[in-house]
Amino acid sequence: MLLTLLLLALLTGHAIWQIWNIEHTWQERLSQRTLKIQLASDLLEAAYARHTALINQILISDAFIRDEYVSEFHRAGFKVGLARNQLRALPLDAFELANLTTQSTLIADIVPLQERIVDLAAADDIDTARTLAVSDALRIDRHFDETIQSLRQYERKQIEIDGAASTQALHQALWQSLLFGGGILGIALALTLRVQRLLQQREGAIALNADALEAHQRDLQEKALHDPLTGLANRRLFTLRLEQALEGARLNTCGLALVFIDLDRFKETNDTLGHAAGDAMLQRTARQLSQIVRQGDTLARLGGDEFAMIVCNVTDAFTCDDIPRRIRQQLRMDARHDDALYPETECSIGVSYSPDGNIAAPALLAEADHLMYADKQARQSSPARP
């Protein structure tokens, strides 16, 4: 009897120790994986903020505002370095070390290029800066983002693997308890119920973490590709859509129009009515332009008061000539039914056209930008509204 009680005590103590050890190991691994995912998310957000600040330096002509974006550019770079240093301080496996090494290689390529673009923008060499940003910086930056995304996906997969291993270990502890405690059914049953509860809790924890990570990933994806003020595609998504549209035009041998839209007197609205009024004006313009965008086309806010449209399946250049008229007609028609205290929205428009998709994106962008500024100069020199 004494020996049975001693064996019972040893079995119970061993089972409790196993369960505690499995629980402690799981919690420690889950904490580290979750921290790595958060740091990778912070790194992705900082990299996006740095890229956005760089692009805004090319778009903004006001030197004072451009200096603010330069400061934001450097702040975001500091955050990138901080997140990477915090990741390096954690225990890393071979994949994580290789991922950080790839990041370092890409940073060695992108940082001199970004600084070159900053210097060109400061020197008002916007065309060269824009060419470097579109042809090289965007490609490397996209690769850097994909590298961080792969790290987050890897950590999430490892959480599932660790959870499965923990579940398997708990199952083994359960069967060991049943095997050695067959003669003491009551104690074995109690241990079984305890292990089952832990399994349910673990499965629930894995499911909750998976859902939270999925929601966080969707939120980051939304922020990375859409303008937070208007909900339209941002410059990054617009660039991707333009490349896709050109590829589709080449495959289907159909025309494509690229439209640049710049609001007139936007700065005057901001200065006289305040930034809240300027934001409302941008949101209203986004709603108005959305009314004439067809399914399959893309409407984006590139930054400030600049919008852009990608119009697919354009039959001829005459159709392109009709686009500015339809845009201005829509803005004036909607303004008559708008209760906002803003003047009728007017804009300068530039439309470039590729009949078969064989014009490269940078050339198409440059032509639309040139035509938009030419339209603005013509409108400013003429008292009559077009």
N, C-alpha and C positions, 0 to 999 in steps of 0.2 A: 504493500500500500504506500509506504514511504517512498519507494523507488518510483511508483506510478506518479505520485504527486510531484516528485523531483523532475521526472521526464515531462510532466505536464507544464511545470513552471519553466523549464528550459525551452520547450516548444513554443509556449506562449511568448516568452521573452524574445526568442529568435524571430518569431513572426512579426511582433511589434517593431523590433529593430529593422527588419527588412522593409516593412511598410514605411517607417519613418525615413529610412535611407532613400527609398525610391521617391518619396514625396519631396524630400529635401533636394535631391539631385534634379528632379523635374523642375521644381520652382527656380533653382539657380540657373538652369539652362534656359528656361522660359524668360527669366528676367534679362539675361544677357542677349538673347535673340531679339527680344522686344526693344531693348536699348539700341541695338544695331540697326533695326528697322527705322526707329525714330531718328537716329543720326543720319542714316541714308536719306530719309525724307527731308531733314533739315538741309543736307548737302544739295539735294535736287532743287529745293526751293531757292537756296542761295545762288546756285548756278543759273537758275532762270532769272532771278532778279538782276544778276550781273549782266546777263545777255540783254535783258530788256533795257537796262541803263545804258549799255553800249549802243543799242539801236537808236534810242531816243537822242543820243548826242549827234547822230547823223541827221535826224529829222528836225531837230530844233535849231532855228537860226539865231535865237536870242542868246547872247554869250553868257548872261547871268544865269539863265535857266540851264544852259548847257553845263556850267560849272557845278550846279547842284546835282546834275546827273553824273558828272565825273566823281563827285564825292560819294554818291550812292553806289557807283560802280566799284569804288575802292572798299566801301563798307561791305558790299556783298562778297568781294574777294576775300576779305578778312574772315567772314562767316564760313566761306568754303574751306579755308585753311583750318579754322577752329574745329569744324565738324570732322575733317579728315584726321586731325591730330587726336581727337577723342576716340575715333574708330581705331587708330593705331595703338592706343593705350589699352585696348581690350584684348583678351585672348583670341587669336585668329587662327583659322585652319588654312590649309593650302589654297582653297578656292578664294577665300577672303583676301589672303595676301596677294594672290595673282590679280584679283580685281583692283586692289589699291595700287598695285604696280602699273596696271593698264591706265588707271586714272592719272597717275603721275606722268606717264608718257604723253597722254593727251594734254595734260596741263602744260607740259613743257612745249608743246606745239601751239596751244591756243593762247597762252598768256602773252608771248611776244607779238602775236598777230593782233590780239585785242588792244594791246598798248600802242601798236602801230596805228590802228584805226582811231584810237583816242587822239593821238598826236595829229593825224590827218584832219580829224574833225575840228580840233582846236585851231589848226592852220587854215580852216575853211576850204580844205580840199575835199569837199563832200563827195564828188563823183568817184574819186579813187577809194575813199573810205567805204562808200556804199558797195563798190565792186568787190572789195576784199571781204566785206561782211557777207555778201550774198554768195560769192564763189567759194570761199574757204572757211570763214569763221562759222557759218551756219552748219556746214557739214561736220566739222570737228565737234562743235557744241552738241549736235544731235547725237554723235557717237558717244560723247561723254555722258549725256543723259541716259542713253541706252545701257551704258556700263553700270550706272547707279541703279537703274531699274532691275538689271539682272541680279545685283547684289540683294536688293529687297526681295525679289522673288525667291532667291536662294535661301534667305533667312526664313521666309515664310514656310518654304518646303521643309527646312530643317526642324521647324517647330512641329510640323506634322509627323516627321520621322521620330523626333524625340518623344512626342506624345504616344506614338505607336509602340516605341520601345518601352516606355513607362507602363503602358497598358499590358504589354507582354510580360514584363517583369512582375507586375501585380498578379497576372494570371498564374505565373509560375509560383509565386508566393502562396497563392490560394491552393494550388494543387499540392504543394509540399505540405501545407498545413493539413489538408485532407488526408494525405498519404500517411503522415506520421501521427495524426490525431484521430485515426479511424476508431480507436477504442474509446475515445472521449468525445462523443458526438456533440454534446452540448457546447463544449469549448470550440470545437471545430466549426460548428454552425455560427457561433458568434463571430469568429474570425472571417467566415465566409460573407456574412452580412456586411461586416466592416469593409472588406475588400471590394465588394460590389458597390457600396456607397462611394468609395474612392474612385472606382472606375466610372461611375456615372458623373461624379464631379469633374473628373479629368476630361471625359468626353465633352461635357458641357463647357469646360474652360477652353478646350481646343476649338469648339464651334464658335464660342463668343470671340475668341481672339481672331479666328479666321474671318468672321463677319466684320469685325472692327477694322482689320487690316484691309479688307476688300473695300470698305466704305472710304477709308483714308486714301487708298490708291485712286479710287474714282474721283475723290475731291481734288487730289493733286493733279490728276489728268485734266479735270475741268479747268482748274486755275491755270495750268500750263498752256492751254490751247484756246482759251476764251477771254475776252475783255471783261473785267469784273463790273464795269459801269453799265455797258449796253447789252452784255450777253452775246455779242457777236463774236465771230472768229477773230483772234488776234493776229499779229504779224506772223508769228511762227506757224500757226495753222494755215494762214493765207498762203505762205510760201510753199507749204506742202501741197495744198490744194492746187496751186498754180502749176507745179510740176506734174501732178496727176492729170490735170486738165490738158496740158500740152501733150502728154503722152497719149491720152485718149484721142485728141485731135489728130495726132500723127497716125494712129492706128486706124481711125475711122475716116481720115481725109476730110475733116470738116473744119469750119472756121471757129475762131475763138477771139473774143474781145476782152480787153483789160481796161477797166474804167477807174480813174483816180478822181476823187471828189474832195474838194477843199472848201470848207464853209467860209463865207465872207463875213467880216465884222465879228468874228467869234471873240477875238481879244477885246473888242469894244463891249460886248455883252458881259464878259467876265469882269472888266474894269468898272462898268457902271452898275451892274445888277448883282455882282458877286459870283463866286465860283459855284455856288449851289445852282444859280440860274444857268451858268454855263453847262453844268452837268445835265440839268433838265433839258437844255437845248440839244445836247448830244443824244440823249435818250429819245427825245421826240424825233430827231432826224433818223435815228436807227429804226424806229417804228415805221416812219414814212417810207424809207428806202426798202424796208422788208416787204412792203406791199407790192413792189414791182419785181421782186426777185423770183424767178421761176425755180421749180424743183430741179435740182442738179446744178444750179448756179451757186456761187458763194458771195456773201456780203461780209465784209470785215471792217473793223476799225483798226487802222494802222498805228494810231497814236495821235494825241492832241485833237485837232478838228479834221483829221484826214480819214476818209473812208475809201474803200476800194471794192470793186465788183469784178468777178470772173463770170463772163457770160458765154456759155457753151453753145455749140450748134448754131453759130451765126452764119447766115447764108452768103452775105456779101458785104462790101464796105458801106453800101447805102444804108443797110440796117444799123451799122455802127453810127452813122451820122444821125440816126433817129434817136439814139439812146439819150444824149443830153436833153433833147426836147421832152422826152417822157419823164426823165428824172425831175426836171424843173416844173413840169406840169403837175406831177404828184406832190411835190413840196408845196406848191401854191394852193392846190386843191385842198390838201389836208390842213393847211394853215387857216383856211376860212372856217373850219369846223373845230379848231383847237381853242380851248378856253385859256391857254397860257398867256401870260402878259409879255410875250416876246414878239418881235417883228417877224414878218414873213421871211422864211429861211431862203437865202440866196447862196449860190455856190459857184465855184469855178471847176470846170470839168475837162479832163483829158482822156481820150479814148485811143488806144493802140489796137491794131488788128493783125491777127495772123491767120491767113486763109487755110493753112494746112497744119499748123502746130510746129512748123520747122524753124520758127524764130526762137532763139534762146530766151529763157526767162529774164536774165539781166537786161538784154536789149529791149524786150517788150516793156519791162518796168521803166527803163530810162526814157523810152519814147512817150509813154503815158504821162510820166512826171513832167517831161518837157512841154507836152501839149497842154497840160493842166496849168502850168505857170504862164504859158503864152496866152491862154484864155483869160487868166487873172489879169495880166497886163492890159490886154485888149479891153476888158470890162472896166478897169480902173481909168483908162484913157477915154472911155465913151460915156457920156451922161445917160444914154438910153439903156434900159434894162433889156437883155437878150430874151 
